[in-house]
Amino acid sequence: MGEEVVYRIGDKVLLKKQAEDGQIWIVKKVFASIKRCSIQRVTPDRIFEKSIGFKFLILEVDLPRRIKLDEPKGKARKSNTDKDQRMILTFERIAHVLKFIHASSLADNVMIKAQVMPDMTIRTMQRYTEALAAEGYLRRITNEQGVPCFFVTPKAVELLNLNSKQSA
């Protein structure tokens, strides 16, 4: 089953080769059949515009990336598509948790639940953070009040293309 990132007019993107420069480009036209789009960057004195292939772009809005999945054929079509969509939703939630932890200096389960996943129970939030710590995406420390807090690891920074200055 193939997958591709779907770009839309108005998306904020980064060029893969220059992502560390932080130059944000805006998608102006999309040519889906040839997997290219026209992007534009505006500075105070100039407007830059170019046509570039999808494979050279990264969505600046990051994850959740809009991913288009090929439809499976046969009996398993509906169940596989539903399973794929659930996996994408789970990955979106994980990405939101990692980004929140990366942005805050000290984040614990209660803070993450309140800010990112208010629809979850605190135990579910603990399961998310425990799994992320076990897989090496989070590092747990205890603050002065004895509350376990989290920092993102370089593995998470690389996964989400985050600015590595704030990672632990």
GROMACS elastic network, one bead per residue, 0.5 to 0.9 nm:
[ bonds ]
;  ai    aj funct       b0    kb
    1    69     6  0.73489   500
    1    70     6  0.60269   500
    1    71     6  0.78664   500
    1    72     6  0.72095   500
    2    68     6  0.86919   500
    2    69     6  0.64724   500
    2    70     6  0.58784   500
    3    67     6  0.65704   500
    3    68     6  0.58037   500
    3    70     6  0.64777   500
    4    66     6  0.85110   500
    4    67     6  0.57090   500
    4    68     6  0.56342   500
    4    69     6  0.70881   500
    4    70     6  0.89137   500
    5    54     6  0.82009   500
    5    59     6  0.86547   500
    5    65     6  0.67479   500
    5    66     6  0.57454   500
    5    68     6  0.62800   500
    6    32     6  0.86133   500
    6    54     6  0.89452   500
    6    65     6  0.80781   500
    6    66     6  0.55951   500
    6    67     6  0.57835   500
    6    68     6  0.61764   500
    7    10     6  0.88096   500
    7    11     6  0.67550   500
    7    27     6  0.78601   500
    7    30     6  0.71523   500
    7    32     6  0.84438   500
    7    37     6  0.83464   500
    7    54     6  0.81058   500
    7    59     6  0.81358   500
    7    66     6  0.76022   500
    8    11     6  0.57235   500
    8    27     6  0.69380   500
    8    28     6  0.84402   500
    8    29     6  0.79955   500
    8    30     6  0.67397   500
    9    12     6  0.89580   500
    9    26     6  0.77410   500
    9    27     6  0.50742   500
    9    28     6  0.53184   500
    9    29     6  0.59303   500
    9    30     6  0.66777   500
    9    37     6  0.89953   500
   10    26     6  0.56645   500
   10    27     6  0.51486   500
   10    28     6  0.63307   500
   10    29     6  0.86980   500
   11    25     6  0.82538   500
   11    26     6  0.57062   500
   11    27     6  0.53730   500
   11    28     6  0.83648   500
   11    59     6  0.71528   500
   11    60     6  0.77864   500
   11    61     6  0.75247   500
   12    24     6  0.62072   500
   12    25     6  0.56855   500
   12    27     6  0.65871   500
   12    58     6  0.87315   500
   12    59     6  0.61496   500
   12    60     6  0.51654   500
   12    61     6  0.62493   500
   13    23     6  0.85182   500
   13    24     6  0.57790   500
   13    25     6  0.52201   500
   13    26     6  0.61947   500
   13    27     6  0.72263   500
   13    39     6  0.83438   500
   13    57     6  0.62829   500
   13    58     6  0.54834   500
   13    61     6  0.73543   500
   13    62     6  0.87229   500
   14    17     6  0.86027   500
   14    18     6  0.72309   500
   14    19     6  0.54816   500
   14    20     6  0.89237   500
   14    21     6  0.89928   500
   14    22     6  0.71243   500
   14    23     6  0.64030   500
   14    24     6  0.54648   500
   14    25     6  0.61662   500
   14    26     6  0.88249   500
   14    56     6  0.85808   500
   14    57     6  0.57451   500
   14    58     6  0.51426   500
   14    59     6  0.63508   500
   14    60     6  0.57782   500
   15    18     6  0.53424   500
   15    19     6  0.55531   500
   15    22     6  0.89565   500
   15    23     6  0.78993   500
   15    24     6  0.82189   500
   15    25     6  0.80272   500
   15    56     6  0.59515   500
   15    58     6  0.62968   500
   15    59     6  0.89552   500
   16    19     6  0.52242   500
   16    20     6  0.85837   500
   16    55     6  0.84572   500
   16    56     6  0.54749   500
   16    57     6  0.54896   500
   16    58     6  0.61156   500
   17    20     6  0.81091   500
   17    56     6  0.76374   500
   17    57     6  0.87767   500
   18    21     6  0.55072   500
   18    22     6  0.73486   500
   18    23     6  0.75084   500
   19    22     6  0.55342   500
   19    23     6  0.70427   500
   19    24     6  0.86671   500
   19    58     6  0.80766   500
   19   161     6  0.86970   500
   20    23     6  0.81679   500
   20   163     6  0.81662   500
   21    24     6  0.89642   500
   23    41     6  0.78220   500
   24    40     6  0.87329   500
   24    41     6  0.67299   500
   24    60     6  0.72217   500
   25    39     6  0.59191   500
   25    40     6  0.52964   500
   25    42     6  0.80578   500
   25    49     6  0.88259   500
   25    60     6  0.86570   500
   26    38     6  0.85052   500
   26    39     6  0.53604   500
   26    40     6  0.52219   500
   26    41     6  0.64075   500
   27    30     6  0.72819   500
   27    37     6  0.67655   500
   27    38     6  0.59656   500
   27    40     6  0.65353   500
   28    37     6  0.73775   500
   28    38     6  0.54687   500
   28    39     6  0.54519   500
   28    40     6  0.67011   500
   29    36     6  0.87341   500
   29    37     6  0.54687   500
   29    39     6  0.72182   500
   29    51     6  0.89233   500
   30    33     6  0.89414   500
   30    35     6  0.79229   500
   30    36     6  0.63860   500
   30    38     6  0.64673   500
   30    39     6  0.89399   500
   31    34     6  0.58408   500
   31    35     6  0.59416   500
   31    36     6  0.51945   500
   31    37     6  0.54176   500
   31    38     6  0.81353   500
   32    36     6  0.64360   500
   32    37     6  0.77014   500
   33    36     6  0.79729   500
   34    37     6  0.87477   500
   34    53     6  0.81784   500
   35    52     6  0.86770   500
   35    53     6  0.58211   500
   35    54     6  0.55674   500
   35    55     6  0.81596   500
   36    51     6  0.67787   500
   36    52     6  0.54477   500
   36    54     6  0.53805   500
   36    55     6  0.85524   500
   37    50     6  0.83786   500
   37    51     6  0.55719   500
   37    52     6  0.56757   500
   37    53     6  0.64154   500
   37    54     6  0.69939   500
   38    49     6  0.70243   500
   38    50     6  0.56052   500
   38    52     6  0.63842   500
   38    53     6  0.88585   500
   39    48     6  0.82993   500
   39    49     6  0.56518   500
   39    50     6  0.55369   500
   39    51     6  0.62089   500
   39    52     6  0.74113   500
   40    47     6  0.70329   500
   40    48     6  0.55149   500
   40    50     6  0.65945   500
   40    51     6  0.89034   500
   41    46     6  0.84697   500
   41    47     6  0.59014   500
   41    48     6  0.50932   500
   41    49     6  0.64440   500
   42    45     6  0.79340   500
   42    46     6  0.60622   500
   42    48     6  0.62265   500
   42    49     6  0.86456   500
   43    46     6  0.51916   500
   43    47     6  0.61951   500
   43    48     6  0.80998   500
   44    47     6  0.83171   500
   52    55     6  0.84613   500
   52    56     6  0.69562   500
   52    57     6  0.80016   500
   53    56     6  0.56973   500
   53    57     6  0.73046   500
   54    57     6  0.54479   500
   54    58     6  0.82756   500
   55    58     6  0.81154   500
   57    60     6  0.89580   500
   58    61     6  0.87283   500
   58    62     6  0.75345   500
   59    62     6  0.51251   500
   59    63     6  0.79482   500
   59    65     6  0.71836   500
   60    63     6  0.85946   500
   61    64     6  0.79304   500
   61    65     6  0.77154   500
   62    65     6  0.59102   500
   62    95     6  0.88971   500
   62   160     6  0.70964   500
   62   161     6  0.80182   500
   63    66     6  0.78653   500
   63    91     6  0.84978   500
   63    92     6  0.63392   500
   63    95     6  0.62268   500
   63    96     6  0.77119   500
   63   160     6  0.73179   500
   64    67     6  0.85314   500
   64    88     6  0.80982   500
   64    89     6  0.82301   500
   64    91     6  0.75515   500
   64    93     6  0.81551   500
   64    95     6  0.69658   500
   64    96     6  0.79604   500
   65    92     6  0.80155   500
   67    88     6  0.83744   500
   69    72     6  0.88661   500
   69    81     6  0.81846   500
   69    84     6  0.81482   500
   69    85     6  0.88788   500
   70    81     6  0.88375   500
   71    77     6  0.68841   500
   71    78     6  0.87374   500
   71    80     6  0.86858   500
   71    81     6  0.68833   500
   72    75     6  0.88928   500
   72    76     6  0.72332   500
   72    78     6  0.80804   500
   72    80     6  0.71930   500
   72    81     6  0.72452   500
   73    76     6  0.70866   500
   73    77     6  0.53163   500
   73    78     6  0.89694   500
   74    77     6  0.56214   500
   74    78     6  0.89469   500
   75    78     6  0.76164   500
   75    79     6  0.85058   500
   76    79     6  0.55345   500
   76    80     6  0.57938   500
   76    81     6  0.83355   500
   77    80     6  0.55366   500
   77    81     6  0.61924   500
   77    82     6  0.87196   500
   78    81     6  0.52463   500
   78    82     6  0.61878   500
   78    83     6  0.85931   500
   79    82     6  0.51670   500
   79    83     6  0.61016   500
   79    84     6  0.85951   500
   80    84     6  0.60612   500
   80    85     6  0.85685   500
   81    84     6  0.50543   500
   81    85     6  0.61784   500
   81    86     6  0.86464   500
   82    85     6  0.51183   500
   82    86     6  0.62293   500
   82    87     6  0.86578   500
   83    86     6  0.51046   500
   83    87     6  0.62268   500
   83    88     6  0.86986   500
   84    87     6  0.50527   500
   84    88     6  0.62564   500
   84    89     6  0.86865   500
   85    88     6  0.50514   500
   85    89     6  0.62126   500
   85    90     6  0.86272   500
   86    89     6  0.50349   500
   86    90     6  0.61449   500
   86    91     6  0.85734   500
   87    90     6  0.50747   500
   87    91     6  0.61550   500
   87    92     6  0.85847   500
   88    91     6  0.50239   500
   88    92     6  0.61094   500
   88    93     6  0.86835   500
   89    93     6  0.63233   500
   89    94     6  0.87058   500
   90    93     6  0.51594   500
   90    94     6  0.62809   500
   90    95     6  0.86493   500
   91    94     6  0.50084   500
   91    95     6  0.60904   500
   91    96     6  0.86018   500
   92    95     6  0.50852   500
   92    96     6  0.62325   500
   92    97     6  0.87106   500
   93    96     6  0.50978   500
   93    97     6  0.62652   500
   93    98     6  0.87317   500
   93   116     6  0.83045   500
   93   117     6  0.80342   500
   94    97     6  0.50942   500
   94    98     6  0.62289   500
   94    99     6  0.86075   500
   94   128     6  0.75883   500
   94   129     6  0.89709   500
   94   132     6  0.83059   500
   95    98     6  0.51689   500
   95    99     6  0.61013   500
   95   100     6  0.85527   500
   95   160     6  0.73842   500
   96    99     6  0.51704   500
   96   100     6  0.61106   500
   96   101     6  0.86343   500
   96   116     6  0.68459   500
   96   117     6  0.89105   500
   97   100     6  0.52082   500
   97   101     6  0.62264   500
   97   102     6  0.85519   500
   97   112     6  0.69183   500
   97   113     6  0.89574   500
   97   116     6  0.65272   500
   97   117     6  0.82891   500
   97   128     6  0.87086   500
   97   129     6  0.84695   500
   98   101     6  0.51866   500
   98   102     6  0.60359   500
   98   103     6  0.86107   500
   98   132     6  0.88710   500
   98   137     6  0.80422   500
   98   138     6  0.80075   500
   98   151     6  0.87074   500
   98   152     6  0.66870   500
   98   156     6  0.71976   500
   98   157     6  0.86837   500
   98   160     6  0.84403   500
   99   103     6  0.61253   500
   99   104     6  0.87038   500
   99   152     6  0.85876   500
   99   157     6  0.89990   500
   99   160     6  0.81006   500
   99   162     6  0.79888   500
  100   103     6  0.51263   500
  100   104     6  0.62274   500
  100   107     6  0.81281   500
  100   112     6  0.73523   500
  100   115     6  0.82014   500
  100   116     6  0.73474   500
  101   104     6  0.52997   500
  101   105     6  0.73858   500
  101   106     6  0.73781   500
  101   107     6  0.57421   500
  101   108     6  0.85115   500
  101   112     6  0.75983   500
  101   138     6  0.88623   500
  101   150     6  0.68148   500
  101   151     6  0.62868   500
  101   152     6  0.66405   500
  102   105     6  0.73866   500
  102   107     6  0.87811   500
  102   150     6  0.89377   500
  102   151     6  0.66541   500
  102   152     6  0.58652   500
  102   157     6  0.83824   500
  102   162     6  0.81657   500
  102   163     6  0.89991   500
  102   166     6  0.66171   500
  102   167     6  0.64439   500
  102   168     6  0.89264   500
  103   166     6  0.75973   500
  104   107     6  0.62276   500
  104   151     6  0.88239   500
  105   150     6  0.88314   500
  105   151     6  0.79245   500
  105   166     6  0.82930   500
  106   143     6  0.82356   500
  106   149     6  0.58738   500
  106   150     6  0.65336   500
  106   151     6  0.73448   500
  107   110     6  0.81789   500
  107   111     6  0.60350   500
  107   112     6  0.64795   500
  107   148     6  0.84736   500
  107   149     6  0.52003   500
  107   150     6  0.56201   500
  107   151     6  0.75992   500
  108   111     6  0.53932   500
  108   112     6  0.61680   500
  108   113     6  0.86115   500
  108   147     6  0.72250   500
  108   148     6  0.61505   500
  108   150     6  0.62666   500
  109   112     6  0.51010   500
  109   113     6  0.60251   500
  109   114     6  0.85576   500
  109   122     6  0.70256   500
  109   123     6  0.89518   500
  109   125     6  0.62771   500
  109   126     6  0.62477   500
  109   129     6  0.75553   500
  109   148     6  0.80823   500
  109   149     6  0.75304   500
  109   150     6  0.85770   500
  110   113     6  0.51612   500
  110   114     6  0.61598   500
  110   115     6  0.86483   500
  110   122     6  0.67975   500
  110   125     6  0.81942   500
  111   114     6  0.51491   500
  111   115     6  0.60940   500
  111   116     6  0.82238   500
  112   115     6  0.53089   500
  112   116     6  0.55075   500
  112   117     6  0.68565   500
  112   118     6  0.85274   500
  112   125     6  0.77129   500
  113   116     6  0.55675   500
  113   118     6  0.53291   500
  113   119     6  0.80643   500
  113   120     6  0.69046   500
  113   121     6  0.76799   500
  113   122     6  0.66347   500
  113   125     6  0.63153   500
  114   117     6  0.62478   500
  114   118     6  0.51006   500
  114   119     6  0.88285   500
  115   118     6  0.67114   500
  116   119     6  0.88905   500
  117   120     6  0.56282   500
  117   121     6  0.85317   500
  117   125     6  0.78592   500
  118   121     6  0.77541   500
  120   123     6  0.81524   500
  120   124     6  0.62036   500
  120   125     6  0.66715   500
  121   124     6  0.52706   500
  121   125     6  0.63951   500
  121   126     6  0.87449   500
  122   126     6  0.62001   500
  122   127     6  0.87253   500
  123   127     6  0.62986   500
  123   128     6  0.87642   500
  124   127     6  0.50195   500
  124   128     6  0.63727   500
  124   129     6  0.88258   500
  125   128     6  0.51204   500
  125   129     6  0.63721   500
  125   130     6  0.85685   500
  126   129     6  0.52154   500
  126   130     6  0.59341   500
  126   131     6  0.84477   500
  127   130     6  0.50845   500
  127   131     6  0.60260   500
  127   132     6  0.85097   500
  128   131     6  0.52941   500
  128   132     6  0.61990   500
  128   133     6  0.86351   500
  129   132     6  0.50131   500
  129   133     6  0.60204   500
  129   134     6  0.84837   500
  129   138     6  0.74261   500
  129   150     6  0.83840   500
  130   133     6  0.50947   500
  130   134     6  0.60702   500
  130   135     6  0.86261   500
  130   138     6  0.85091   500
  131   134     6  0.50313   500
  131   135     6  0.61969   500
  131   136     6  0.86703   500
  131   137     6  0.87978   500
  131   138     6  0.89314   500
  132   135     6  0.51753   500
  132   136     6  0.62912   500
  132   137     6  0.52176   500
  132   138     6  0.56783   500
  132   139     6  0.86637   500
  133   136     6  0.51220   500
  133   137     6  0.56169   500
  133   139     6  0.58153   500
  133   140     6  0.71726   500
  133   150     6  0.86789   500
  133   152     6  0.89728   500
  134   137     6  0.76927   500
  134   138     6  0.78808   500
  134   139     6  0.89052   500
  135   138     6  0.78915   500
  136   139     6  0.72256   500
  136   152     6  0.87855   500
  136   153     6  0.69738   500
  136   154     6  0.89553   500
  136   155     6  0.69084   500
  136   156     6  0.79500   500
  137   151     6  0.86355   500
  137   152     6  0.59226   500
  137   153     6  0.53275   500
  137   154     6  0.75996   500
  137   155     6  0.57164   500
  137   157     6  0.83590   500
  137   159     6  0.89748   500
  138   150     6  0.62335   500
  138   151     6  0.56196   500
  138   153     6  0.54526   500
  138   155     6  0.86035   500
  138   156     6  0.74052   500
  138   168     6  0.89324   500
  139   149     6  0.83386   500
  139   150     6  0.55575   500
  139   151     6  0.52437   500
  139   152     6  0.62054   500
  139   153     6  0.63917   500
  139   168     6  0.78340   500
  140   148     6  0.63144   500
  140   149     6  0.56537   500
  140   151     6  0.65781   500
  140   152     6  0.89700   500
  141   147     6  0.83041   500
  141   148     6  0.55784   500
  141   149     6  0.53858   500
  141   150     6  0.62176   500
  141   151     6  0.79491   500
  142   145     6  0.77528   500
  142   146     6  0.54007   500
  142   147     6  0.53775   500
  142   149     6  0.57964   500
  142   150     6  0.84645   500
  143   146     6  0.53296   500
  143   147     6  0.55730   500
  143   148     6  0.64387   500
  143   149     6  0.66030   500
  144   147     6  0.74520   500
  145   148     6  0.89155   500
  151   166     6  0.89510   500
  151   167     6  0.66696   500
  151   168     6  0.57515   500
  152   155     6  0.79111   500
  152   156     6  0.59687   500
  152   157     6  0.69766   500
  152   166     6  0.85884   500
  152   167     6  0.55412   500
  152   168     6  0.59595   500
  153   156     6  0.54038   500
  153   157     6  0.64705   500
  153   158     6  0.87937   500
  153   167     6  0.60699   500
  153   168     6  0.55614   500
  154   158     6  0.60768   500
  154   159     6  0.85237   500
  154   164     6  0.73054   500
  154   167     6  0.66000   500
  154   168     6  0.71613   500
  155   158     6  0.52379   500
  155   159     6  0.62335   500
  155   160     6  0.88716   500
  156   160     6  0.62335   500
  156   161     6  0.82138   500
  156   162     6  0.80329   500
  156   167     6  0.87427   500
  157   160     6  0.54967   500
  157   161     6  0.56319   500
  157   163     6  0.70136   500
  157   164     6  0.61766   500
  157   167     6  0.70172   500
  158   161     6  0.51009   500
  158   162     6  0.67482   500
  158   163     6  0.89792   500
  158   164     6  0.82926   500
  159   162     6  0.79314   500
  161   164     6  0.83550   500
  162   165     6  0.87461   500
  162   166     6  0.88101   500
  162   167     6  0.86007   500
  163   166     6  0.68387   500
  163   167     6  0.78397   500
  164   167     6  0.53511   500
  164   168     6  0.84817   500
  165   168     6  0.85415   500
